[in-house]
Amino acid sequence: MTRSTTIRRSLAVAAALALFAAGVFTATMLDRAAAGDERAPIGLPALSKVVNLSHVNDPARTPIFPGDPAFTIETVFDVANDGYYLELVTEGTHTGTHYSAPCHFHEGALCMDDLSPSDLVLPALVLDVRDQVAEDPDHLVTVADLKAFEDQHGEMPSGAAVLLLTGCDAFWGGGDTDGEPNYFNCGSGLSGDHQPGFSRNAVKWLIETGVLGKTGALGTDTFGPDPSSDGYFIPTWLTLRRHRVTIENLTNLDALPPTGAWIVLGSPRNVNGSGAPGTVFGFVP
């Protein structure tokens, strides 16, 4: 037996042992269930849970922003008659849980198909203003509120998604009768539209300090980050510049911590799309 043959055999044995050890390790880590072929689930690395931050896209329960087109889902083919099931969905691009691209408010700006994946994966900051909104459905988040958040939770990172937890999502799917508790008045029962949001100065501060940097987002569990008192939608207008987005009609924000979570925005990448309904996930470390 030559020396080279001995070396090759030794390497083969070592490789086989390595593969065997890897197999044992993998089997141990997967912890396969003993009953039948059932497989044990594998937890996501470094995450404690994943939160669905989107409402179900249901025409019967989705409030429509005043003036937007109607939302319908029609069954076109079904399994019994056609061998497969297919629906036709008709809705505006800003219906239900969705995010808005810069071209929603700025001519010539980036649209859905221009955004990069890195624009849509963002560290999340959750500002809980439910107590204030319960007293005033037109509550404004001010610069002082943002500074108080930093005093309590530390400096906000650059390029963050600043998400407003108002509690208004509890009234999603109800009626829209004026003067009764509904999503349009954040459950207050007041006549007309009443929605909390960010003050103009608060958004300017977020931009000036770099929290809303080249990327970033303003999000909320209402129709949008603009308070009902701002008929010009200035917080949205300011945010939708560079690669930033707004996220509207979120839910389950109370399942995220104030800091440390991440969000991932997913929706169809429509050509020249100003926005699109989609699914937003929250990843909690």
N, C-alpha and C positions, 0 to 999 in steps of 0.2 A: 504493500500500500504506500503510495507516494505521500509526501508531505502535503501537497495541494489537495489531494483527495481527503486526507484527514481533516484539513481545515474546512473543506466544503461540508463534510459530514457533521462536523462540530457546529457549524453555522446552521445547518438544517435542523439539528436537534434543538439548538437554542431558539430558533424561530418557532418550532413546533411547541416548545414549552411556553414561549411567550403567547402564542395563539391560545393555548389551553388556559393559561392564567387569565388572559383577557376574557375568554368565554366564561370562566368561573366567576370573574368579577362582574361581568355584565349580567349573568343570571342572578347573582346575589343582589345587585343594585335594582334590577327590575322586580325582584321579589314576586315571581310569577305565582298567581293564585293556584291552589291545589285542585280545585274542583273543575273538571272538564278542561276545555280550552280557554276558559275565561282568563283574561290578562289583567293584571293589576295596573291601575293608572299611574302615569309618571308625572310628578309635579313639575311645574315650570321652574327653571333654575332661578334662584335668588328672588323669587316672587312669592308672596303669601296668598294672593288672589288676583283674579282678573274681574273687573267690574264692567258690565254693559251700561254705558251712559246714554243709550238711545231709546226713545220710545218706539213701540211697535208701529210700523207703517200701515195704519189701519184707517181707511176713509171714514169709518163710522165714529172714530174717536179722535181724529186729528183736527185740532182747531186751525182754521185757515186765516192767515194774516189778511186784514181788510184789503180788498181789491185784488188779491191773488186769485189765479184760476182754480176752479173746482178740482177736487181729488177723487178719482174713481179707480177701482180695480174690477175688470171684467173678465170672466172666464171665457176664453176663446176655444180651447180644446179640453176635453176631459178623457180620463182613462177608459170609462165605460163605452164611449162612442168613438173615440179617436185613437185610443191606445196610449195616450200620454196627456199630461196635464200642463196647460200653459195659460197665463193670464196676460192681459193688456193693461198696463199701468199708465194712467194719465194724471200727471200732476206737475205743478210748477217746480222749478229747480230749487226753490227755497221753501219747500213744504216739509213739515215734520222736522225731525232732528237732521241738521245739515250744517255744512260750513260754507262760507262765502270766500271766493277768491278776490284779489284786488280789483279785477276788472268789473266787479259788481258795482263799484262806485267811481272808478277812474278809467276814463277812456284811454285805450292803448296800454293798459297795465296788464300784469300777468293774469292768465285765466287758468282754469283747472288743469288743462293739459300742459301748462308751462311750469307748474309747481314741481319741485323735487321731493322725493320721499323724505328727505331731511327737514323739509318745511312742515311736515305733517306728523312728526314724532317729537313731542315737546314735554319738558318738565312741567308738572302741574302745580299751581298754587290755588288753594280753595279758600275763598273769603266767605265766612259764614255770617250772613246778615239777616238771618231768619227772625231774630228778636226785633230788630229795627223795622223790618218789613211788616211784621205783625201789627206794629203800631202805626206805620205809615207805608202804604203800598206804593207810594211815589218816592221812596227813600233814595237819596243820592249818596253814592260812595265818593268820599272826598280824599284829598291828598293826606289829610290828617289820619283818615282810616288806614290808608296804605302804609304810612309811617308807623302807626300803632301795630300793624301786622308785622312789620319788620322788627319792631322792638320785642315782640313776643316770640317770633319764629325764626328770626335771623334774616340776613340780607337775601332779597329775592334774586334768583339767578337771571342771567341775560337770556333772552329768547324764550321766555316762559309763556305758558298758557295761563292767564289770570282768569280764574273761573269764579263766577258769582253764585253762591248757594243762597237762593232767596226763599225756597220752599214753595214757590208758585207752581211747580210741577205737580203738586198734590191735587191741583184743580184741572189737570189735563183730562180731556175726554168728556167733560161735562157740557151742559148746554151753554148757549151764548146769549141768553135773555138778559137784556140790559137791566141793571139794578138788582141782579141776583148774583150770588157768588159763582165765579167762573174764572177761566184762565185769562180772560181779557182784563179782568180787574184784580187779578191775583187773590181771588177768594174774598175780597173785601165787601162785595155786594154793593159797592158804590156805582153810580151811574157813569157811563163812559169808560174809556180805557185808562187803566192805572197799572203802571209797571215800574219797578225799581230799576236802577242802572248806574252806570259810572258817570260822574260829572266830567265836563270837558277838561277841567284843570287836572283831574285825576289821570285822565288818559295822556294828557300832555306830559305830566310828571313821569309816567311809565315810559314814555318815549324818550324824554330827555335823560333819564337815568339809565337807559339801555335795557330795562326789563323787557320792554317791547323793542327789540333790536332789529337786525336785518330780518330775523324770523321772530315768531311769537304769535300770540292770539289773545283775544278777549272772548270769553265764553260765559254762558249763563243758562239757567233753567227757565228762561222766559223767551219771548219772541226775539230778543236781541239785547245787546249791551247798552242800548240807548234807553234812557228813562222816557216815560210817556210825555214828560214835560218838554222834551227836546224833539220838536217836529222836524228838525233838519238832519237828524241822525248823525250829529257831529262825532260822537265817539266811534261809530262805525267808520265814518269817512276818514278820520285820523288813523285808525288802525289799519285800514286796507291800503297800505302803501308798502313798497318794497316787497318782501315775501310773506307778509303777515296775513292772517285770516281772522274771521270771526266765526264763532260756533254758537248755534242757536238751538233752543228747545231741548236742552240736555235734561237728564234725569239721573237719579241715584248719586248725585254729587256728595251726599252725606256719607257715602261708603268710602270716600277717599280721605286721607289725612290732609291737614293744612299744607304740608310740604312733603316732598319725597316721592310722590307718585309720578307716573308718566302717562301721557295719553297718546293714542294712535288714532288718526283720522282716516277713515276709509269710505270711499264712495266711487261711483263711476267717474272716469276721467273724460267727460264730454268735451269734444273739440269746441274751443272758444266758450267753454262753460263758465258762467259767473258763479256757479255753486251747484250742489247736488245733494239730495237726501242720501244719507248713509249711516254707517254704524261707527260709533266712537267707543273705543275701549279704554278703560283705565287700568293701569298695571301698578299694583301696590307692592312695595318691597317688603 
